[in-house]
Amino acid sequence: MNFELKSAFQAEMAAARHSIRAGHLDCGMHYLETAHVLGQYYVLPHCWAHWMLLHVAYKRRLYADVRGQAVRIIFGAFGSLVGIVPHGNTGGSDVNMFKAMPIDPRLMALIEQDRHPGRVDK
């Protein structure tokens, strides 16, 4: 992960943690979804984003979403490892885990600059 992408991912995760601690779960979810898009091509960032999404689901007592995130951690790790992830998917349990989604042009620029060698854009 290049410096710009890593910095953007870490900034989104930090903003998410801050929002979640302050009790602003919807705002935290927005940051986590953005972080997910940025980090989904890398195993650890991808799993970390899903772990935090699981944490928010637990705080909301949405246990079906907790289970959905647990499954996404496993499938997400494998997808990142082999370089096949649903391009732009925001990672929430309310979205099909295999569905590709449009990416904000600002995020797309960061992702394209990275040129992850194992990435397969689908």
C-alpha positions as CSV (number, residue, x, y, z in Angstrom):
1,M,0.0,0.0,0.0
2,N,1.6,3.3,-1.1
3,F,1.9,6.2,1.3
4,E,-1.1,8.2,0.0
5,L,-3.5,5.3,0.1
6,K,-2.3,4.2,3.5
7,S,-2.6,7.7,4.9
8,A,-6.1,8.0,3.5
9,F,-7.1,4.6,4.9
10,Q,-5.7,5.5,8.3
11,A,-7.4,8.9,8.4
12,E,-10.8,7.3,7.6
13,M,-10.3,4.7,10.3
14,A,-9.2,7.3,12.9
15,A,-12.3,9.4,12.0
16,A,-14.4,6.3,12.4
17,R,-13.0,5.5,15.8
18,H,-13.5,9.1,17.0
19,S,-17.1,9.1,15.8
20,I,-17.9,5.8,17.3
21,R,-16.4,6.7,20.7
22,A,-18.5,9.9,20.6
23,G,-21.6,7.8,19.9
24,H,-22.1,9.0,16.3
25,L,-22.5,5.5,14.9
26,D,-24.0,6.6,11.5
27,C,-21.0,9.0,10.9
28,G,-18.6,6.2,12.0
29,M,-20.2,3.8,9.5
30,H,-19.7,6.4,6.7
31,Y,-16.0,6.6,7.5
32,L,-15.7,2.8,7.8
33,E,-17.3,2.3,4.4
34,T,-14.9,4.7,2.9
35,A,-12.0,2.9,4.6
36,H,-13.3,-0.4,3.4
37,V,-13.2,0.8,-0.2
38,L,-9.7,2.1,0.2
39,G,-8.3,-1.0,2.0
40,Q,-10.1,-3.9,0.4
41,Y,-7.2,-5.0,-1.7
42,Y,-5.0,-5.6,1.3
43,V,-5.7,-8.4,3.8
44,L,-5.1,-6.6,7.1
45,P,-6.7,-3.3,6.3
46,H,-9.7,-5.1,4.7
47,C,-10.2,-7.3,7.8
48,W,-9.7,-4.3,10.1
49,A,-12.4,-2.4,8.4
50,H,-14.8,-5.4,8.7
51,W,-13.8,-5.9,12.4
52,M,-14.8,-2.3,13.1
53,L,-18.0,-2.7,11.1
54,L,-18.7,-5.7,13.3
55,H,-18.0,-3.6,16.3
56,V,-20.6,-1.0,15.2
57,A,-23.1,-3.7,14.5
58,Y,-22.6,-5.1,18.0
59,K,-23.0,-1.7,19.6
60,R,-26.3,-1.3,17.7
61,R,-27.3,-4.8,18.8
62,L,-27.8,-5.9,15.2
63,Y,-26.7,-9.5,15.7
64,A,-27.5,-10.6,12.1
65,D,-25.1,-7.8,11.0
66,V,-22.5,-9.1,13.5
67,R,-22.8,-12.5,11.9
68,G,-22.6,-10.9,8.4
69,Q,-19.4,-9.1,9.3
70,A,-17.9,-12.2,10.8
71,V,-18.5,-14.0,7.4
72,R,-17.1,-11.0,5.5
73,I,-13.9,-11.0,7.6
74,I,-13.2,-14.6,6.4
75,F,-14.3,-14.1,2.8
76,G,-12.7,-10.6,2.7
77,A,-9.3,-11.9,3.9
78,F,-9.4,-14.6,1.2
79,G,-10.5,-12.2,-1.5
80,S,-7.8,-9.7,-0.6
81,L,-5.2,-12.5,-0.5
82,V,-6.0,-13.7,-4.0
83,G,-6.6,-10.2,-5.4
84,I,-10.3,-10.6,-6.2
85,V,-12.7,-8.2,-4.4
86,P,-15.9,-6.6,-5.5
87,H,-14.6,-3.2,-6.7
88,G,-16.0,-0.4,-4.7
89,N,-18.1,-2.5,-2.3
90,T,-18.7,-0.6,0.9
91,G,-18.5,-3.7,3.1
92,G,-21.8,-3.2,5.1
93,S,-24.0,-6.2,5.8
94,D,-26.8,-4.3,4.0
95,V,-24.9,-4.8,0.7
96,N,-24.4,-8.1,-1.1
97,M,-20.8,-9.0,-0.4
98,F,-20.1,-9.9,-4.0
99,K,-21.6,-6.7,-5.5
100,A,-19.3,-4.2,-7.3
101,M,-20.2,-0.6,-6.7
102,P,-19.3,2.8,-8.2
103,I,-16.3,4.5,-6.5
104,D,-16.1,8.1,-5.7
105,P,-13.6,9.7,-8.1
106,R,-11.4,11.0,-5.2
107,L,-11.1,7.5,-3.8
108,M,-10.6,6.0,-7.3
109,A,-7.6,8.3,-7.9
110,L,-5.9,7.0,-4.7
111,I,-6.6,3.4,-5.6
112,E,-5.4,3.7,-9.2
113,Q,-2.1,5.4,-8.0
114,D,-1.4,2.4,-5.7
115,R,-1.1,-0.2,-8.5
116,H,-1.3,-3.2,-6.1
117,P,0.4,-6.0,-8.0
118,G,-2.2,-8.6,-7.0
119,R,-5.2,-6.5,-7.7
120,V,-7.8,-7.7,-10.2
121,D,-10.3,-5.0,-10.9
122,K,-13.8,-6.5,-11.4
